[in-house]
Amino acid sequence: MKAHDIKIREVKSDDIHLVQEIGKKTFKETFEASNSTENMQEYLDNSFSISKLETELSDHNSAFYFALTDEKVVGYLKVNWGESQTENSDKNALEIERIYVLKEFHGKKVGQILYEKAIEISEQKGVEFIWLGVWEENPRAIHFYKKNGFTEFDKHVFQLGDDKQTDIMMKRPINYD
């Protein structure tokens, strides 16, 4: 598979079950080994419920994108701006809330292409910087973001069931050349 084999398309409201499926699968693949079954199940049930996804998909300050290869969804991106940012409601910022890729497609540029879509959206919105939170125990993701110019600026708590975990907050400026 080559990078040009990956297509990006915006998620539509009738894609809700695909969002739920790829969201649950990628989150579970990424974090299941490091968390209790109970905490994982509670998070998946709450964060990827149809009602929560309906709310997120109808938010005019958020957008979801699928990464597809051969019409198969292999990853997705969720970005937020304005008041929809999970923490930083700076109007000059865009948040990458989620970039998740199926494990079998790790190392195949899917995450990079989704990240580049987030940068493109940031430029369209005219924001000064892009930011995100990444679990401190996810060295693969931390390395990916550092490689793409992000620096740490803060920390926050991410609640997974009854487990309080620490996310590293990272950001990078948007360069308009």
TORTI-906700 format. One record per residue: x, y, z of N, C-alpha, C in turn. Coordinates in steps of 0.05 Angstrom, whole numbers, plus 32768, in hexadecimal, padded with zeros to 4 digits. Atoms other than C-alpha are relative to their C-alpha. Layout:
<sites>
XYZXYZXYZ
...
</sites>
This chain:
<sites>
80117FE88000800080008000801280198000
7FF17FE78002801A80457FED7FED8017800A
800F7FEA7FF68005808880097FEA80097FED
80147FF780137FE080997FC97FE87FEC7FFE
801680137FFF7FB4805B7FD57FEC80088016
80117FF87FE97F96807E80127FF080187FF8
80137FEA80067F5980AA80077FF5800B801A
800D7FF47FE87F3C80DB80397FE5800B7FF7
801A7FF480067EF380EC803B7FF28008801A
800E7FF77FE87EC88113806B7FEA7FEC8007
801580127FF67E9A80E980967FE5800E7FFE
801C7FF680017E4F80F3808A7FF07FF48017
8010800A7FEA7E1880E980BD7FF77FE37FFC
8009801C80047E0380A7809D80187FED8002
7FE980117FFA7E4A808D80AB80037FF9801D
7FFD80017FE37E3C808C80F580087FE4800A
7FF9801B7FF77E41804080FC801D7FF97FF9
7FE4800480077E83804080D78013800F8014
7FF17FF17FEC7E9D8076810780027FF0801A
800180107FE77E87804C814280127FE87FFE
7FF0801880047EA8800E8126801D80057FFF
7FE37FFA80027EEB802D8113800A800D801A
7FF87FF47FE77EEC8056815380057FEC8016
7FFD80157FEC7EE1801B818180187FEE7FFA
7FEB801380077F107FED815B801C800C8004
7FE57FF47FFF7F4B801E815680078007801D
7FFB7FF97FE47F448036819F80087FE6800F
7FFB80197FF27F417FEE81B8801C7FF57FF8
7FE6800A80097F7D7FD8818D80178010800D
7FEA7FEF7FF67FA6801381A680047FFE801E
7FFE7FFD7FE37F96801281F07FF87FE88011
800B80167FF17F787FCF820480157FF28012
7FEC800F7FF07FB97FAF821C8009800F8019
7FF77FF07FE97FC77FE9824C7FEA80088013
80167FF87FF07F837FEF826C7FEE7FE88008
801280167FF77F507FC582927FE97FFD7FEC
8016800780127F197FA3826B7FE880128007
80187FF17FF77EE47FC882958003801E7FF7
7FFC7FE480087F02800D82897FFE80047FE2
80017FFF801D7F0B7FFF82407FE37FFF7FF6
801C800480097EC37FE782377FEF80198006
800F7FE87FF87EA78023825D800680177FED
7FF87FEB80127ECE805382327FF47FFC7FE4
800A8006801B7EBB803181F07FE280047FFF
801D7FFD7FFF7E71802E82047FF7801D8001
80087FE47FFD7E6E80778218800A80127FE8
7FF47FEE80147E9D809881E57FF77FFA7FE4
80088008801B7E83807281A97FE37FF87FFE
801D800680027E39806E81B87FF4800F7FE9
800D7FF380177E0B8080817E7FF8801C8008
80097FE57FF97DEE80BB81A4801780148003
7FE87FEE7FFE7E3380D881B4800B80067FE4
7FF67FFC801C7E4A80CE816C7FED80127FF0
80137FEE800E7E0A80EF81528005801D8007
7FFB7FE57FF77E19812C817C801A800A7FF4
7FE67FF8800B7E62812E81657FFE80057FE2
80027FFD801D7E508124811C7FF080187FF7
80117FE980087E1D815D811D800D801A800A
7FF27FE87FF67E4E818E813E800D800F7FE9
7FF57FF180167E5E81C6810D801D800A8004
7FE57FF97FFA7EA181D2812F80127FE78004
7FF0801980007EBA818A81277FFD7FF47FE4
8002800F80197EC8815E80EC800F7FE58003
7FF4801B80017ED8811480E180087FFA7FE4
7FF78009801A7EFF80F780A780097FE38002
7FF7801C80027F0A80AF809380187FFF7FEE
7FEA800880127F4A809380757FF77FE67FF5
80098018800D7F38805E804280157FF67FED
7FF0800C80147F5E802D80197FEE7FE97FF4
80128013800D7F3880037FE67FE48000800C
801A7FFB7FF57EF8802180037FFC7FF6801D
800280097FE47F0880038048800A80168012
7FF87FEC7FEC7F0B8033808380167FF48011
7FE9800A7FF27F50802B80A2800980128016
7FF97FED7FEB7F53806880CF7FED80187FFE
80107FE880007F3280A980E1800C80168010
7FF87FE77FF37F3D80F080F87FE8800E800A
80147FEE7FF67F13811D8124800E80198009
7FF57FE67FF87F238167812A7FE98011800B
80137FED7FF37F01819E8153800C801C7FFF
7FF77FE57FFF7F0581E981517FEB80108010
80137FEF7FF17EE4822381757FF87FF4801B
800B800A7FE67EB8821081B080007FE28002
8002801D7FFF7EBA81C6819E801A7FF38009
7FE7800B7FF77F0281BD81B37FFC7FF5801C
8005800D7FE77F05818E81EE800B800F8018
7FF57FF17FEA7F2F81BC82188007801C7FF9
7FF67FE680077F4F81F681F67FED800D7FED
80137FF480117F19822381DB800B80197FF2
7FF37FEA800E7F4B825381BB7FF680007FE3
800B7FFF801B7F2A826B817B80167FFE7FEA
7FEA800180137F6F826C815A800D7FE48000
7FF5801B7FFE7F79822181647FED7FEB7FF4
800F801780097F6281DF8147800B7FE88010
7FF980187FF17F62819E81707FFE7FE77FEE
8002801B800A7F73815A81557FF67FEF8018
800A80107FEA7F468132818380077FE27FFC
7FFA801C80057F5280EF8162800D7FFC7FE4
7FF5800C80187F8080D0812E80047FE38008
7FFD801C7FFA7F778085813080017FF07FE6
7FFB801080177F8F805180FF7FFF7FE28008
7FFF801C7FFA7F82800680FD801D7FF68002
7FE5800A7FFA7FBF7FE18118800E7FF57FE7
7FF4800C80187FCA7FBB80D7800A80157FEC
7FF87FEA80137FD37FFF80B480148013800D
7FEB7FF07FF38005801C80E680197FFF7FEE
7FE77FFF80108045803380C27FFC80027FE3
80077FFF801D8021803A807F7FF7801C7FF8
80057FE38007801A808780807FE380098004
801D7FF87FFC7FCF808680927FFE80178014
80017FEC7FEB7FDA80AE80D2800B801B7FF5
7FF47FE8800B800780DF80AD7FED800F7FED
80137FF480127FD380EB80777FE8800C800F
80167FF47FF07F9C80F680AB800B8019800E
7FF47FE87FF37FCB812680D0800280177FEB
7FFD7FEB80147FD8814C808F7FE4800C7FF9
801B7FF680047F8C815280867FF980148017
80057FEE7FE97F89817280CC800F801A7FFC
7FF17FE780067FBF81A480B77FF280107FEB
800F7FF380157F9881B480787FE8800F800B
80187FF47FF47F5981C280A1800980188011
7FF67FEA7FEF7F8281ED80D2800680187FEE
7FF97FEA80127F9B821780977FE7800C7FF5
801A7FF5800A7F54821E807B7FF280118015
800D7FF27FEA7F3C823580BF801080198008
7FEF7FE97FF97F76826680C580098001801D
7FF880007FE47F898250810B801E80038003
7FE37FFC7FFB7FCC825F812B800E7FE68008
7FF380197FF87FD9821A81487FEC7FE98001
800F80197FFF7FC281D2814A80097FF2801A
7FF8800D7FE77FC181AA818B7FF17FE68004
800C801A7FFA7FAF816681A9800A7FF7801B
7FF7800D7FE87FB5813B81E680077FE37FF8
7FF7801C80067FDB80F881E380087FF3801A
7FFA800E7FE77FE080C4821A801E7FFD8004
7FE480017FFA802380C7823C800D7FE57FFD
7FF6801C80038029807B82357FFC7FF67FE3
80038007801C8021807D81E98018800B7FF1
7FE87FF5800C8069808781D17FFF80027FE2
80027FFF801D8058807781897FF3801A7FF6
800E7FE78008802780B18184801080188008
7FEF7FE97FF8805480E081AB801680057FEC
7FEA7FFE8014808D80D2817B7FF5800B7FE5
800D7FF78019805E80DC813F7FFC801E8001
80067FE37FFF804881218157801980108003
7FE67FF17FFF808F8137816A800D80027FE5
7FF58001801B80A6812281257FF280157FEE
80107FED8010806F814F81098001801D800C
7FFC7FE57FF68087818C81317FF180088019
800F7FFA7FE7805B81888170801380018017
7FF17FFE7FE78077819D81B37FEB7FFF8017
801180037FE8805B818F81F97FFC801C800C
80057FE67FF3803981C9821C7FF07FFD801A
801080047FE7800E81AB82547FF97FE38003
800B801B7FFC7FED816D82707FE480028008
801B80007FF57FA6815A827F7FF87FE38006
800A801A7FF87F7F8120829C7FED7FF67FEB
8012800F80127F5D80EE826E7FF47FEA8010
800E80147FEF7F2980C482927FF87FE87FEE
80078019800D7F25807C827A7FF47FEE8015
800E800F7FEB7EF0805A82A58007800D801A
7FF87FF57FE67F09806282EC801E80078002
7FE37FFB80017F51806D82D68006801C7FF6
7FF87FE580097F6C80B582D4801C7FFD7FF3
7FE78002800E7FA280B6829F8009801C7FF8
7FF57FE680077FD080EF828A800580017FE2
7FFB7FFA801C7FCF810B8244801480177FFF
7FEE7FEA800680088136822B7FF380117FEB
800B7FED80137FEE81748209801780097FEE
7FEB7FF880148015818481C97FF480137FEC
80097FED8015801081BC8196801680077FED
7FED7FF58013803181D881597FF380177FF1
800B7FE9800F8029821A81347FF97FF77FE3
80068004801D8009821C80EF801080157FF1
7FEF7FEE800F803A823B80BF7FF380077FE5
800C7FF78019801C826480878016800C7FEE
7FEB7FF680118051826A80527FF580057FE4
</sites>
